[in-house]
Amino acid sequence: MREVIIDVIEIYLIFTFLLTVYSVIRMYVISNIACDKKKGLSRMKLLKGQGRFRQYPIYSMEEIAEKKKRGAVRLSIFPNDSGEKTKCVIVCPGGGYAHLCTTKEGYPVAAKLNEMGYTAFVLEYRAGLDCSSHAPMHDLAAAVRFISARADQFNVDMNGYAVVGFSAGGNLAGIFGTRAWGYEKYNALKPGCLIMGYPWTNVNHWMQHPYWNIWVAIMGIWLSERGNIYMFGPKGHFNKKKRESLCVQNWITPDYPPVYMFAGGNDVLVPMAAHTDVLAKALDENGVPYKYDKFFGLPHGVGIGKHTNAEHWMENAVDFWESEVK
């Protein structure tokens, strides 16, 4: 009997390991196609050729001298082609707070928004060794103030602006929409809508949800702890209050901004059952308007979703945003 149990355990571990490896490889293959890096880089090259592409540091020299890591933050501006004033969209790429997927989840998204008639801003916030306690939230607030002060120059209307975030960028957008840890804390204008792609919202509660695949659970714990360490430091990441501050569902109130979000059924890094489903429940409980698109078989990291069943998610998101912000 003991040998049978050992054999079953070995078969389970081997099968789930191979399945996880397959899912991760599949994710990277689909992600490289779906994000369409070429689209973003081509749009940037075109704008540069027209003399219309700009990148700005959002902190002053004095602020950077005070904290040198602020010098890593920059804002890339993708103006629309119509020349007309539009609502503002700020795009926050993901990367687990360890790095930024700007060329996959930043520039192509801005390029697509340009095609839809909007001026977009890609925020490269502090991450990895440049990160510190709630630094990305500080950076997003600073970006909002920076754009607001130059709204006429950039030809955008900040009323009802949207924040678009992917994965950890979705966590950033979600936390920024809260009163406790977001816009109000940093004296920034409240977002009109939050648009989240496969958001990493429930950062510190992986083991509260049943996972039949132990390797997926291990990846979740590793990603969570890595993000916490970069955000709060080797010692600070043990602080319960700080850790809980990254769990978006903890801070939802009835006046939370409207939310559009989408997630995939084959996301092994940020499973929707542990993240977007949990957030949807909190939004329901607080009566917050939202639209939640679930896409069968979709993996993590698809960006604009080219050649996937989520290819039109941005149109859905913008339609929802426009319907909620009059």
Phi, psi and omega in degrees: 000317180299319180294323178297316180298317179297318179298318180297317179297316179297316179298317179300311183296318180292314181298311182293327177295312180297320178296320180293317178299316178300315182296321180291316178298315178301319180300312182294322179295310181294320180301316182297330178277314188292327183287332178055062178306324182301324181299313181293317181291324178294319179295320179297317179298319179297313181296322177297318179297330178272356181072025184248356180271133181224144170233134184233142163284139184263352177256148178287166178299325179293319179293323179290322177297326179290319177222103188300331183293342176296340180293345179281348185273133176211160182237121177260130186252123178248095180286149177285168184271346185283336185080000181273152177290133180230168169298154183267141175233128177249125184255128180244106179294164177265193181144011175068019186063010178261329179200182180235133178266056189296319183285345180256322186240010179243287185298316179296326179294316178298319179298318179294321178296324174300316178299329180274001174098007184253148168274132185235151179235126178259121182263122171259094184273172181290134179210169179061225182290344177275349184281162174199180187308112179058022179302318179300325178292319174302316184293319179294319177297318179296323178295319179298315179294321180298312180292318181302320182289342183236027185301321179292320179298319182272355177060047179232155176255117183278350177293122179074024181299158181246146171248124178254128181220143180243135175055244177295329174295330174290324174298315178301312179299316182297316179292322181296334179283354181269153175289319189293319186234011186236228191308317183290322178300326184255012177056047179243159179297136181292135176295148175277335181200146174247129180242116188237127175256122183036057188289141178272074192269327186255066194301321193247024182229037182300315188280001174278355182240140183287131177234120180283342181256109184296330182289325175294319178297319179296318177299319180297316179296317180298313180298318180297311182292322177300314179298318179295321180293315177296323183285316189243357180089164182303327180267318183297337184288352175274350183287116186298317182298317179295317180299315181293337180294345180265357180267103190303318185298339180291338193241014179286132176233164183301338180264016177297146181297153174303148186231132163249134177214152174222154180209162182249149182286349179238042179269104183274347179270318180228075182302135184295333179297331183262351186231282184295324177296321179294318179295318179302320178298316179295322178294318177301313183297334182255005177068029181274129178297135177202160173231131185234111177260128176248132183242119183299131173075359184284132178272187178280157168074033185270354178057236182287349173081024182304134178060029174235174177286359176255018188301334183252021182296327182293323176297318177298317182295314181294320177300318178295314179302310181296327180287332183270334182247103183274000000 
